Amino acid sequence: MQWLAIHFFRLPVEVLALPAPAAAIAQQRIVAADAAAAEAGIRPGQRLADALALLPGLRPHERQAERELAALESLACWAGNFTPTVSLAPPDTLLLEIGGCLQLFGGLTPLLGKIRDGAESQGLSLRLGLAPTPLAARWLTHADSITEHWQAALATLPVEVLGLNDAAERRLHALGLRTLAQLFALPGATVGHRFGKALPLQLARARGELPDPQPPFAFPERFVQRLELPAKVEVADHLLFAARRLLMALAGWLQARMLGITTCTLVLDHEDIPATHLPLGFASPTRDAERLIRVAREQLERHRLAAPVTELHLQADAPQAMAGSSVALFGQHDAGNIAPVIERLRARLGDAAVHGLAAHDDHRPECATRAVPWPEPKDAPDTASPPRPLWLQAQPQSLHEVAGRPTYAGAALNLLTRAERLESGWWDQDEATGDLRRDYFVATTAQGAWLWIYRDAQGWWLHGQFA
């Protein structure tokens, strides 16, 4: 097994989107500081009074364990983009078992790149650790260590990674024990006698000498997540950065549960008026994060807010089972997938402006198709019907007749079929079609082109061309 630990070292302030410069505090000490506060010298463990003396404009916020856990669970949903085996290590770490997923991403380096890029696009700061045991991976995040020689890297870590209380750390330092290598060199009985039975067991689990099973994260049955904004937002497209975090979590949740969606709803909460529901529609079932974000961007750029937004909600509407797609053998791209184009056109022009075509039960060629929501229904073709061209003239084109035969471009046409009588439409009052009586033929030109022509009381007409 290969465990990847992701430690979000500014989780309380970054995920909870506190206004900068900000710090999360507990018992009057700094727990985490955002980038602006860190640049000013604010560090975890610092007393709040000292931090305020160093940075008078610092905005301290009491740590909220429930909100931090909800944020970590949201990030666990996002991690479903990379592996279905995710475990929580509260308050600020995820454990991902990635041994079976490396081939899917083309190896460790591309996978780590996707994880770092995804975190960066959400404004998150992280450190990674990789090891065959989950506890060693967690400890290695302190050094942001990704190496094949994980045992050597583990041995160099300071004893502070153990998370012992202050009294135990002072005893370790008094004995001259500064690194894990020095602890590993001591007999387990000696370590247990001086520092309690839990510590040698902890060291054994980190080195793989004892099992260390991790409870898997249970991806929720329904996806409904919220994100409180650090300040009121008055322009819709400024919401995209916050919405991205929710949409990437949705993509991971769908991936882990092997589901896809054709619609989801982004809810914009206001202070004094009812919430705005912004539906996001997709041309085909999807769980691709880029498609989700692209459609959200198009919708938000067109939307005008009725009032400032204070909070976002995202909910998946009627997710459906969606099988995985096969990887191309030689790396080909799917050039035939036009669903993302359809989604962008719908977002820009409206649903009514984009549609597909389906067969309609009418003999008249002008009335034999109808507009339907895209994609069109997959009706079985009527193999018994005569051939029909894919392309019809906007208006039938008159053909000259020479010696009783129709001509096209100055040459006589060769008729390949017998007459097919189309006679119907008496019930239709539309002057453009209405009642008609036509004899249709398939004909070829001297150059070999296939045409669809007909004859009525007024003469010969070209109505369509075959591909």
N, C-alpha and C positions, 0 to 999 in steps of 0.2 A: 504494500500500500504506500501511497505517496500523499502526505498531508500538506496542504498549503494553508498557512494561517495568514489572515488579513487583519492587521491591527489598525484601526482608525484612530490615530493618536490625537485628533481634535474633535472627536465625535460629538460631545455635548453641544459645542458651539457651532459646528459646521452643519450637522444634520438637522439640528433644531433651528438653524437659520437665524441666529441672534445678531442684532445690529452691531457692527464693529465700532471701536475695539471692544471685544467682549471676552468674558471669562466665566466659566462655570465654577461654582464654589460649593464646598461642603465643610461644615464645622469651621467656617472662617478661614479656610485654606483654598488655594487655587487647585482645581482638579484638571482643567484644560483651558487653554487660551487660544484664541484665533490667531491668524497670521499677523494681523496688525499689532496685537498685544505682544505676541512672541518677539516681534522685531524690536519692541520697546524694552525687552528684557524680562517679561512676565513668564514665570516658569511654574509647572505643576509642583505642588508641595509648598509653595511660597505662602506666607501669611497674607491675608487680604489687606491688612493695614500697610504692610511693606509694598504690596503691589500698587495700592492707591497712591502711596508716596512717590513711587516710581513713575506712575502714569495716572495723573489725576482724572483724566477723561475716561478711564476704564469703566465699562458697564458690567458690573457683576450680576450674575443670575444664579439663584439657588439651584443646585442640581436636582433634576426631576427624573427619578429612576424609571417611572412608568413610561414617560415619553421617550427616554433613551432606549428602553427595551422595544418600544413600538418602532423606533427608528432602526434599531438593529434588525428587527424582523423584516422591515421593508428592504433593507440591504440584503438579507438572506434571500428574499424573493428575487432581487436583481442577480444574485450569485447563481440562481437557477439557470442563467444563460450559459454557465460553464460546466456545471455538474449537477446531477440530481441529489448528490449526497452532501448535504450541508448541515453543520452543527453550530449552535450558538455557544459562545464563550463570553457571557456578559462580563463587564458592561460594554465592551468596545471591540470585540474580536469575533471573527467568523473562522470556522474550520471547514475547508473544502477537501474532500477526498478526490484527487484528480488523476490517480494512476490509470484508470480506465478511459480517460477522456483525452489523453495527450495526442493520440493518433488522429482524433477528430479535428483537432486544431493545428495539426502539422508539427507538433512538438511542444516542448516546454516554453521556449522563447516566444513564439507567436501567442501562446495562451497568456503568458504574463503580460505581454504587450497589450492584449485586449483588456485585461483586468485593469491595468494602470490607466489606459486611455478612457475606459468607462468610468473609473473613479474620478479622473481629472475633469471629464465633461460634466460631472455632478458637483464639482468644486470640493472634492474630498481629499484629505491628506491621509496617506496610508504607508505602512511598512509591511513587508512580506517576510515570511519564514517558511522554509521547506525542509521536511524531514520525514522519515518513515513512521514516526510516532507523533501524535497530535500535541503532546506536551512539549516535546523538543521544538516542534514547529512554532508553537506559541512563544517560547523563550527566544528563539532565533529572530523573531520580529524586532526585538530590541536592537539588533544589529542590522536589520533589513538584509538578512543573509540568505542568498540563494546559491548554494554550492553543493557539489557532489560530496565534498568532505565535511559532511554535517557534524560528525562526531568531534572533529578537530575544532570546528567553529563553535560548537556547543561548549567545549572545555574552556574556551577563552572568555566566555561571558562572565560578567561580574555577579556576585552572589545576590545583588539587589533584584535580579529577575525572578528570584524565588517567591517574592511577595511576602516575606516574613515580617513580623512586627518589629518595631524599633528596638526592643530589648534583645531579640534574637540576633538582629543584624549587628548590634554593638558587641555581643559575645563573639560572633564570627570574626569581626575585625580585631577584637582583643586577642584572639588566638592566631592572628595573622592570616586568616582565610579570606582571600579577596576574590578568587575565581572559582568556577565550578570544577575545574581540573583539580584544585586542591581538595575539594570536598570528595570528588570521585576517588581520590587516592586513599581516603580514610576507610577503615572497616565500617560496614553498615551498623554494627552493634554500637560502636563508639559514637557515630553520628546520632543514632537513636537515643543513646543514654544522655547525651548532652543537649539535644535539641528536640526531643520528642520522637515518637515512633512514626509520625506522618512524614517526616523529611526523608528518611532513607527509602520509604515506599515511593515517594515522589520522584526521587532520583532514579529509582529502578524503572519506573514507568517511562520516564523521559528517554532512557537508554534502550527501551524495548525489552527489558528483562521481566517485566510484569505486564499483563494485558491492561489496556486503557480504553475500554469501549466508550464511544461517544453517542449520546442520544441524538438521533437524527431530527432535524427541523421538519415539522409537519407543515407542508405548504397548505394554506387555508383552502377550504372548499370554494369560497367565493372571494373575489378580489374587490375589496373596497378599502381605499386608503385615503388619508387626508394629510395635508401639509399646511401648517400655519405659516403665513408670510411674516418676515421680520418688520415690514412696514407696508402701509397701504399702497397698492399699485393702481395707477390711474390710466395706464395705456395697456391695451390688451396684449400687444406683442412683447411687452416686457415680462409677461407671465411665462414665457417659453422656458426660461432657465429652470424655474421651479417645477413646471409641468414635466420637464425632461426627466427629473428624478422619479416621478410617479410612473411615467411611461416606460422607463427602463426597468423598474420593478415589475410592472405588468408583463413586459416581454419575458423576463426571467420566470415569472409565475406560470405563464402559458407554456414556456419551454419545458419546465419541470413536470407539468401535468399533461403534456402532449395534447394541448388544446390550441385552438385558433379562434379569432373573433372577426366578425364583419362590422361590428359597431361597438363603441365604448362611449362613455359619457364623461366629459370633463365639467365638473360643477364649480362655478365661481360664486363664492359666498361674499355677500355685501353686508354692511352694518345695518342699514335702515330699510332696505327693500328685499323682496324675495330673491333667492339665489337664481343665477342664470345657468341654464343647462345647455351645454355646447356639445352636440353629438358629433362624433368622429366616425365617418363611414369609410369602408374599404371595399374595393371591387371584388375581392376574393378573401377567404379566410386567411388570416396571417398571424404570426407572432414575431415578426421581424421588427426590432426596435427602431431601425431607421425609417421604415414605413410609418410606424406609429408617430414618430416625431415629425416627419415630413408633413403628414396630414394635419397634425396639431398646429404646426407653424403656419400653414396656409389658412387654416380657420382663424387663428388668432390675429394674423395680419389683416384680415378682412373685417374682424369684429370690432364694434365700437361699444365700449363699456357704458352701461347705464349708471354705474356708480363705482367708486373705488373698491377693489377686491382685497379682502383680508385673509382668505383661506381658500385652498383648492381641495377638491375631492375628485377622485377618479374611480370609476366602477366599470367592470367588464359586463357588457350586456350579452346574455345568452351565449357563452362560449360553447364551442362544439369540438368534438373529437377531430384531431388533425394528425394524420400520420406524418412521420418524418420523410424528407426527400432524399433520394439517392444522390451520392456525390458523383460528379462526372468522372469518367474513367481517365480522360486525358486533360482534365482541367478546363473543359469547354464551359462557356457561359450560356445561360438560358436567354437567348435573344428574343424568344417568342413571348415572354412574360410581359404583357402590357398593363397588368393590374396597377402598378405604381403610377403609370401615366393617367389611367382612368381616374385614380384617386385624386391626383393633383387637379385634373380638369374639373372634377366634381366640386372640390374645395373652392376653386376659383370662380366657376361659372354657375354652380348650383346643381342639384341632383337632376332637375328637369331638363337641363341642357345636354346631358350625356346619357345615351341609351344604346341598347343593342337592337337587333332586328330579329324577328321570328316569323315563321310562316303563319299565314292567316287563311282560314277556310273560305276562299273566294276564288272563282275561276278567272276573274279579270286580272291580268298581270299588274296593273296599277294598284290594285287593292289586295294583292296576295301576300303582303308583308305588313307588319305592324311594329311600332316601337315598344320595347319592353325594357325593364331595368336590366343593366348589364351585370353579370353575364346572362345571355339569353338562355331559356330553357333548353335542355339537351333532349329535344324530341327525336324519336327515331325517324329517319328519312323514309319517305314513301317511295319505295323502289318501283312501284307499279306505275307511277305517273310519268308522262313523257318528259324528255329533257328540257331543262329551262336554263337560260343564260344567267350568269352572275351579274351582268351589267345591262341595264335598260336605258334607252334614250330618255332624256327628260321629256321630250315630245317626239312622237313617232315622226320619222323622216320620210318624205314622199319619194317614191322610186319611179323612174320612167319605165314604160312598157314598150317593148319592141317585138312585133310579131307574136304577141300574146305572152311574152316572157319578161319578167322583171329584170332590170339592169341596175348595176351599181358601179360607179366610176367609169361609165361608158362601156362596160362589158356585161354580157348576159350572165345571169346567175344559174347555177345548177341546183335544182331542187332534189333534196335527198330523202324527204319523207312525203307521205301522203298528207292531205289536208287534215288538220285537227280543228274541228269547229268549236269555237267558244261563243256561247250565246247566253247571256244572263245579265242581270242588273236592272231589270225593269222596276224593281222595288226601290232603287236608289235615285234620289232626286238630284244628286251631284251632277252638274252639267259637264264637268271634266271627264267623268266616266259614264255613269248612268247605264242605260240599256245599250248593249253592243252585240253585233253579229260579225264575227271575224273567222277567217280560215287561216290558221297558222302553219308555216312550213319551216323546216331547217334547210338552209341553202348554203352553198359555198361559192366563193369568188374565184377568179382565175388564179389568184395568188395563194389559194388554199384557206383563206379565212372563213370561219363558220359564222353565219348570221341567222338571226331569228326574224322572219318577215311574216307579214300577213296581208290578206286581200279582203277588202270590204266593198261596199257599193261605190266608194269614191276612187278605188284603185289599189295599187300596191304600196306597202309601207315597211320601212325598216324599224323594228322595235327593240332589238337587242343584239348583243354580240357575245359569242362564247369565248371563254379564255383559251 
